[in-house]
Amino acid sequence: MSRAAYRQAVVSFLETAGKVQPEQWDAPGLGVWTVRDLVGHASRSITRVEEFGVRRAESVDITSAVHHYRRSLRQPSDDERVAQRGREAGQALGEDPLATMNADWARAEPVLDATDEDTVIDYDNGGIRFGDYLETRVFELTVHTLDLANAIGAEVEPSREALGVTLQLLAALAVESGRGAPLALSGTGRGPLPDDYSVLG
């Protein structure tokens, strides 16, 4: 399930990145990021699957995708750290970002195919099942593909599988953060979400 959704999320992201016009790479993307920075940040969900998919851990320290985010978001200065890594990843895409990302995907896809979802990989925050880690990458790719589409004025419809994983994780994060009620009300047409609403804060 996670593997299929991840593959579809990557394909959707690359297709959307292919719609970026040359003059749009330095245009505003998301927050402090340009379009290039945003694409660079999202592309890390490809390169890191290649990187961490081959590393093994002896124990499960991160028990779910929700646990991954809860531990990650406790890190100090997280916003600036993520912003800087996005800028660096954007620059690393070089003069032909699409060619770079397609090459990254060509290396990551065999790792994806060869790694069972129950395999415990050694991630920055500790051991996590590969399938749980893939859920976090589906979430990142899907949300940032939508961000990118908004930034460049393109239309995109995520795959049902990728969007399903993303929304399930979003709901779980909302419950975990104590912010599930506003999401439930908004999702059933009972009013808008607060302006500052986020399940990642």
C-alpha positions as CSV (number, residue, x, y, z in Angstrom):
1,M,0.0,0.0,0.0
2,S,2.6,2.6,1.1
3,R,5.0,1.5,-1.8
4,A,2.3,2.0,-4.5
5,A,1.1,5.3,-3.0
6,Y,4.7,6.5,-2.8
7,R,5.4,5.6,-6.4
8,Q,2.3,7.5,-7.6
9,A,3.2,10.5,-5.4
10,V,6.7,10.6,-7.0
11,V,5.2,10.4,-10.5
12,S,2.7,13.2,-9.8
13,F,5.4,15.4,-8.3
14,L,7.7,15.0,-11.3
15,E,4.9,15.6,-13.7
16,T,4.0,18.8,-11.9
17,A,7.6,19.9,-11.7
18,G,7.7,19.4,-15.5
19,K,5.2,22.2,-15.8
20,V,7.5,24.8,-14.2
21,Q,8.4,27.4,-16.8
22,P,12.0,28.7,-17.0
23,E,11.0,32.1,-15.6
24,Q,9.2,30.5,-12.7
25,W,12.1,28.8,-10.9
26,D,13.0,32.0,-9.0
27,A,9.4,33.1,-8.4
28,P,7.8,32.8,-4.9
29,G,7.0,29.2,-4.1
30,L,6.0,28.7,-0.4
31,G,6.8,31.0,2.5
32,V,10.4,32.0,2.3
33,W,11.1,29.5,-0.5
34,T,11.3,30.2,-4.2
35,V,9.8,27.6,-6.6
36,R,13.3,26.1,-6.9
37,D,13.6,25.8,-3.1
38,L,10.2,24.2,-2.8
39,V,11.0,21.7,-5.5
40,G,14.4,21.0,-4.0
41,H,12.8,20.4,-0.6
42,A,10.2,18.0,-2.0
43,S,12.8,16.2,-4.1
44,R,14.5,15.1,-0.8
45,S,11.6,12.7,-0.4
46,I,13.1,10.9,-3.4
47,T,16.8,11.1,-2.5
48,R,16.3,10.1,1.1
49,V,14.4,6.9,0.2
50,E,17.5,5.9,-1.7
51,E,19.7,6.9,1.1
52,F,17.9,5.4,4.1
53,G,16.2,2.5,2.3
54,V,19.5,0.6,2.3
55,R,20.3,1.3,6.0
56,R,19.1,-1.2,8.6
57,A,18.3,-0.8,12.2
58,E,18.1,-3.4,15.0
59,S,15.1,-2.0,16.8
60,V,11.9,0.0,16.0
61,D,12.3,3.4,17.8
62,I,9.7,5.2,15.7
63,T,6.5,3.2,15.8
64,S,4.4,5.1,13.2
65,A,4.3,7.9,10.7
66,V,2.6,10.1,13.4
67,H,5.4,9.2,15.8
68,H,8.0,10.3,13.2
69,Y,6.4,13.8,12.9
70,R,6.0,14.2,16.7
71,R,9.6,13.4,17.3
72,S,10.9,15.4,14.3
73,L,8.9,18.5,15.2
74,R,10.4,18.6,18.7
75,Q,13.8,19.5,17.2
76,P,15.0,23.0,18.0
77,S,15.1,25.7,15.2
78,D,13.2,23.2,13.0
79,D,11.7,25.8,10.7
80,E,14.9,27.5,9.8
81,R,16.8,24.2,9.5
82,V,14.1,22.9,7.0
83,A,14.1,26.2,5.1
84,Q,17.9,26.2,4.7
85,R,18.0,22.5,3.6
86,G,15.3,23.4,1.0
87,R,17.4,26.2,-0.4
88,E,20.5,24.0,-0.5
89,A,18.5,21.1,-2.2
90,G,17.1,23.6,-4.7
91,Q,20.6,24.8,-5.7
92,A,21.8,21.2,-5.9
93,L,19.2,20.6,-8.7
94,G,21.5,22.4,-11.0
95,E,20.7,23.9,-14.4
96,D,18.3,21.1,-15.4
97,P,16.3,20.2,-12.3
98,L,14.1,17.7,-14.1
99,A,17.0,15.7,-15.4
100,T,18.5,15.7,-11.9
101,M,15.3,14.5,-10.2
102,N,14.6,11.9,-12.9
103,A,18.2,10.6,-12.3
104,D,17.5,10.6,-8.5
105,W,14.3,8.6,-9.0
106,A,16.1,6.1,-11.3
107,R,18.4,5.3,-8.4
108,A,15.7,5.4,-5.7
109,E,13.1,3.2,-7.5
110,P,15.2,0.0,-7.3
111,V,15.7,0.6,-3.6
112,L,11.9,1.0,-3.2
113,D,11.3,-2.2,-5.1
114,A,13.8,-4.2,-3.2
115,T,12.9,-3.2,0.4
116,D,10.0,-4.8,2.2
117,E,7.7,-2.5,4.0
118,D,8.3,-4.3,7.3
119,T,12.0,-3.8,7.0
120,V,13.3,-1.6,9.8
121,I,15.5,1.1,8.4
122,D,18.0,3.4,10.2
123,Y,16.6,6.9,10.0
124,D,17.9,10.1,11.6
125,N,15.5,9.8,14.5
126,G,16.0,6.0,15.0
127,G,14.7,2.8,13.6
128,I,11.4,3.0,11.6
129,R,9.6,0.5,9.4
130,F,10.1,1.3,5.8
131,G,6.3,1.3,5.1
132,D,5.8,3.9,7.9
133,Y,8.6,6.0,6.5
134,L,7.1,5.9,3.1
135,E,3.8,7.2,4.5
136,T,5.7,10.3,5.6
137,R,7.2,10.7,2.1
138,V,3.8,10.3,0.5
139,F,2.5,13.0,2.7
140,E,5.4,15.4,1.9
141,L,5.3,14.8,-1.8
142,T,1.5,15.1,-2.1
143,V,1.2,18.3,-0.1
144,H,4.2,19.9,-1.8
145,T,3.0,18.9,-5.2
146,L,-0.2,20.8,-4.4
147,D,1.9,23.7,-3.1
148,L,3.9,23.7,-6.3
149,A,0.8,23.6,-8.5
150,N,-0.6,26.6,-6.6
151,A,2.7,28.5,-7.0
152,I,2.9,28.0,-10.8
153,G,-0.8,28.1,-11.6
154,A,-1.1,24.5,-12.7
155,E,-3.9,22.0,-12.1
156,V,-3.1,18.7,-10.5
157,E,-5.2,15.9,-9.0
158,P,-3.2,13.5,-6.8
159,S,-3.8,9.8,-7.2
160,R,-6.5,8.3,-5.0
161,E,-3.9,6.1,-3.2
162,A,-1.5,9.0,-2.4
163,L,-4.2,11.3,-1.4
164,G,-5.8,8.6,0.8
165,V,-2.5,8.0,2.7
166,T,-2.0,11.8,3.0
167,L,-5.5,12.4,4.4
168,Q,-5.3,9.5,6.8
169,L,-2.1,10.7,8.2
170,L,-3.4,14.3,8.4
171,A,-6.4,13.1,10.4
172,A,-4.2,11.0,12.7
173,L,-1.9,14.0,13.3
174,A,-4.9,16.2,14.0
175,V,-6.1,13.8,16.7
176,E,-2.7,13.4,18.2
177,S,-2.2,17.1,18.4
178,G,-5.6,17.7,20.0
179,R,-6.8,19.6,16.9
180,G,-9.1,17.0,15.5
181,A,-12.4,18.7,16.3
182,P,-11.9,21.8,14.0
183,L,-10.9,19.5,11.2
184,A,-14.0,17.3,11.7
185,L,-16.3,20.3,11.7
186,S,-14.7,21.9,8.6
187,G,-14.6,18.7,6.7
188,T,-18.4,18.3,7.2
189,G,-19.2,21.8,6.0
190,R,-19.7,23.4,9.5
191,G,-17.3,26.3,9.0
192,P,-13.8,27.2,7.9
193,L,-10.7,26.2,9.8
194,P,-8.9,28.9,11.9
195,D,-6.4,31.0,9.9
196,D,-3.5,29.5,11.9
197,Y,-4.7,25.9,11.9
198,S,-2.0,23.3,11.4
199,V,-1.6,19.8,12.7
200,L,2.2,20.1,12.4
201,G,2.6,23.1,14.8
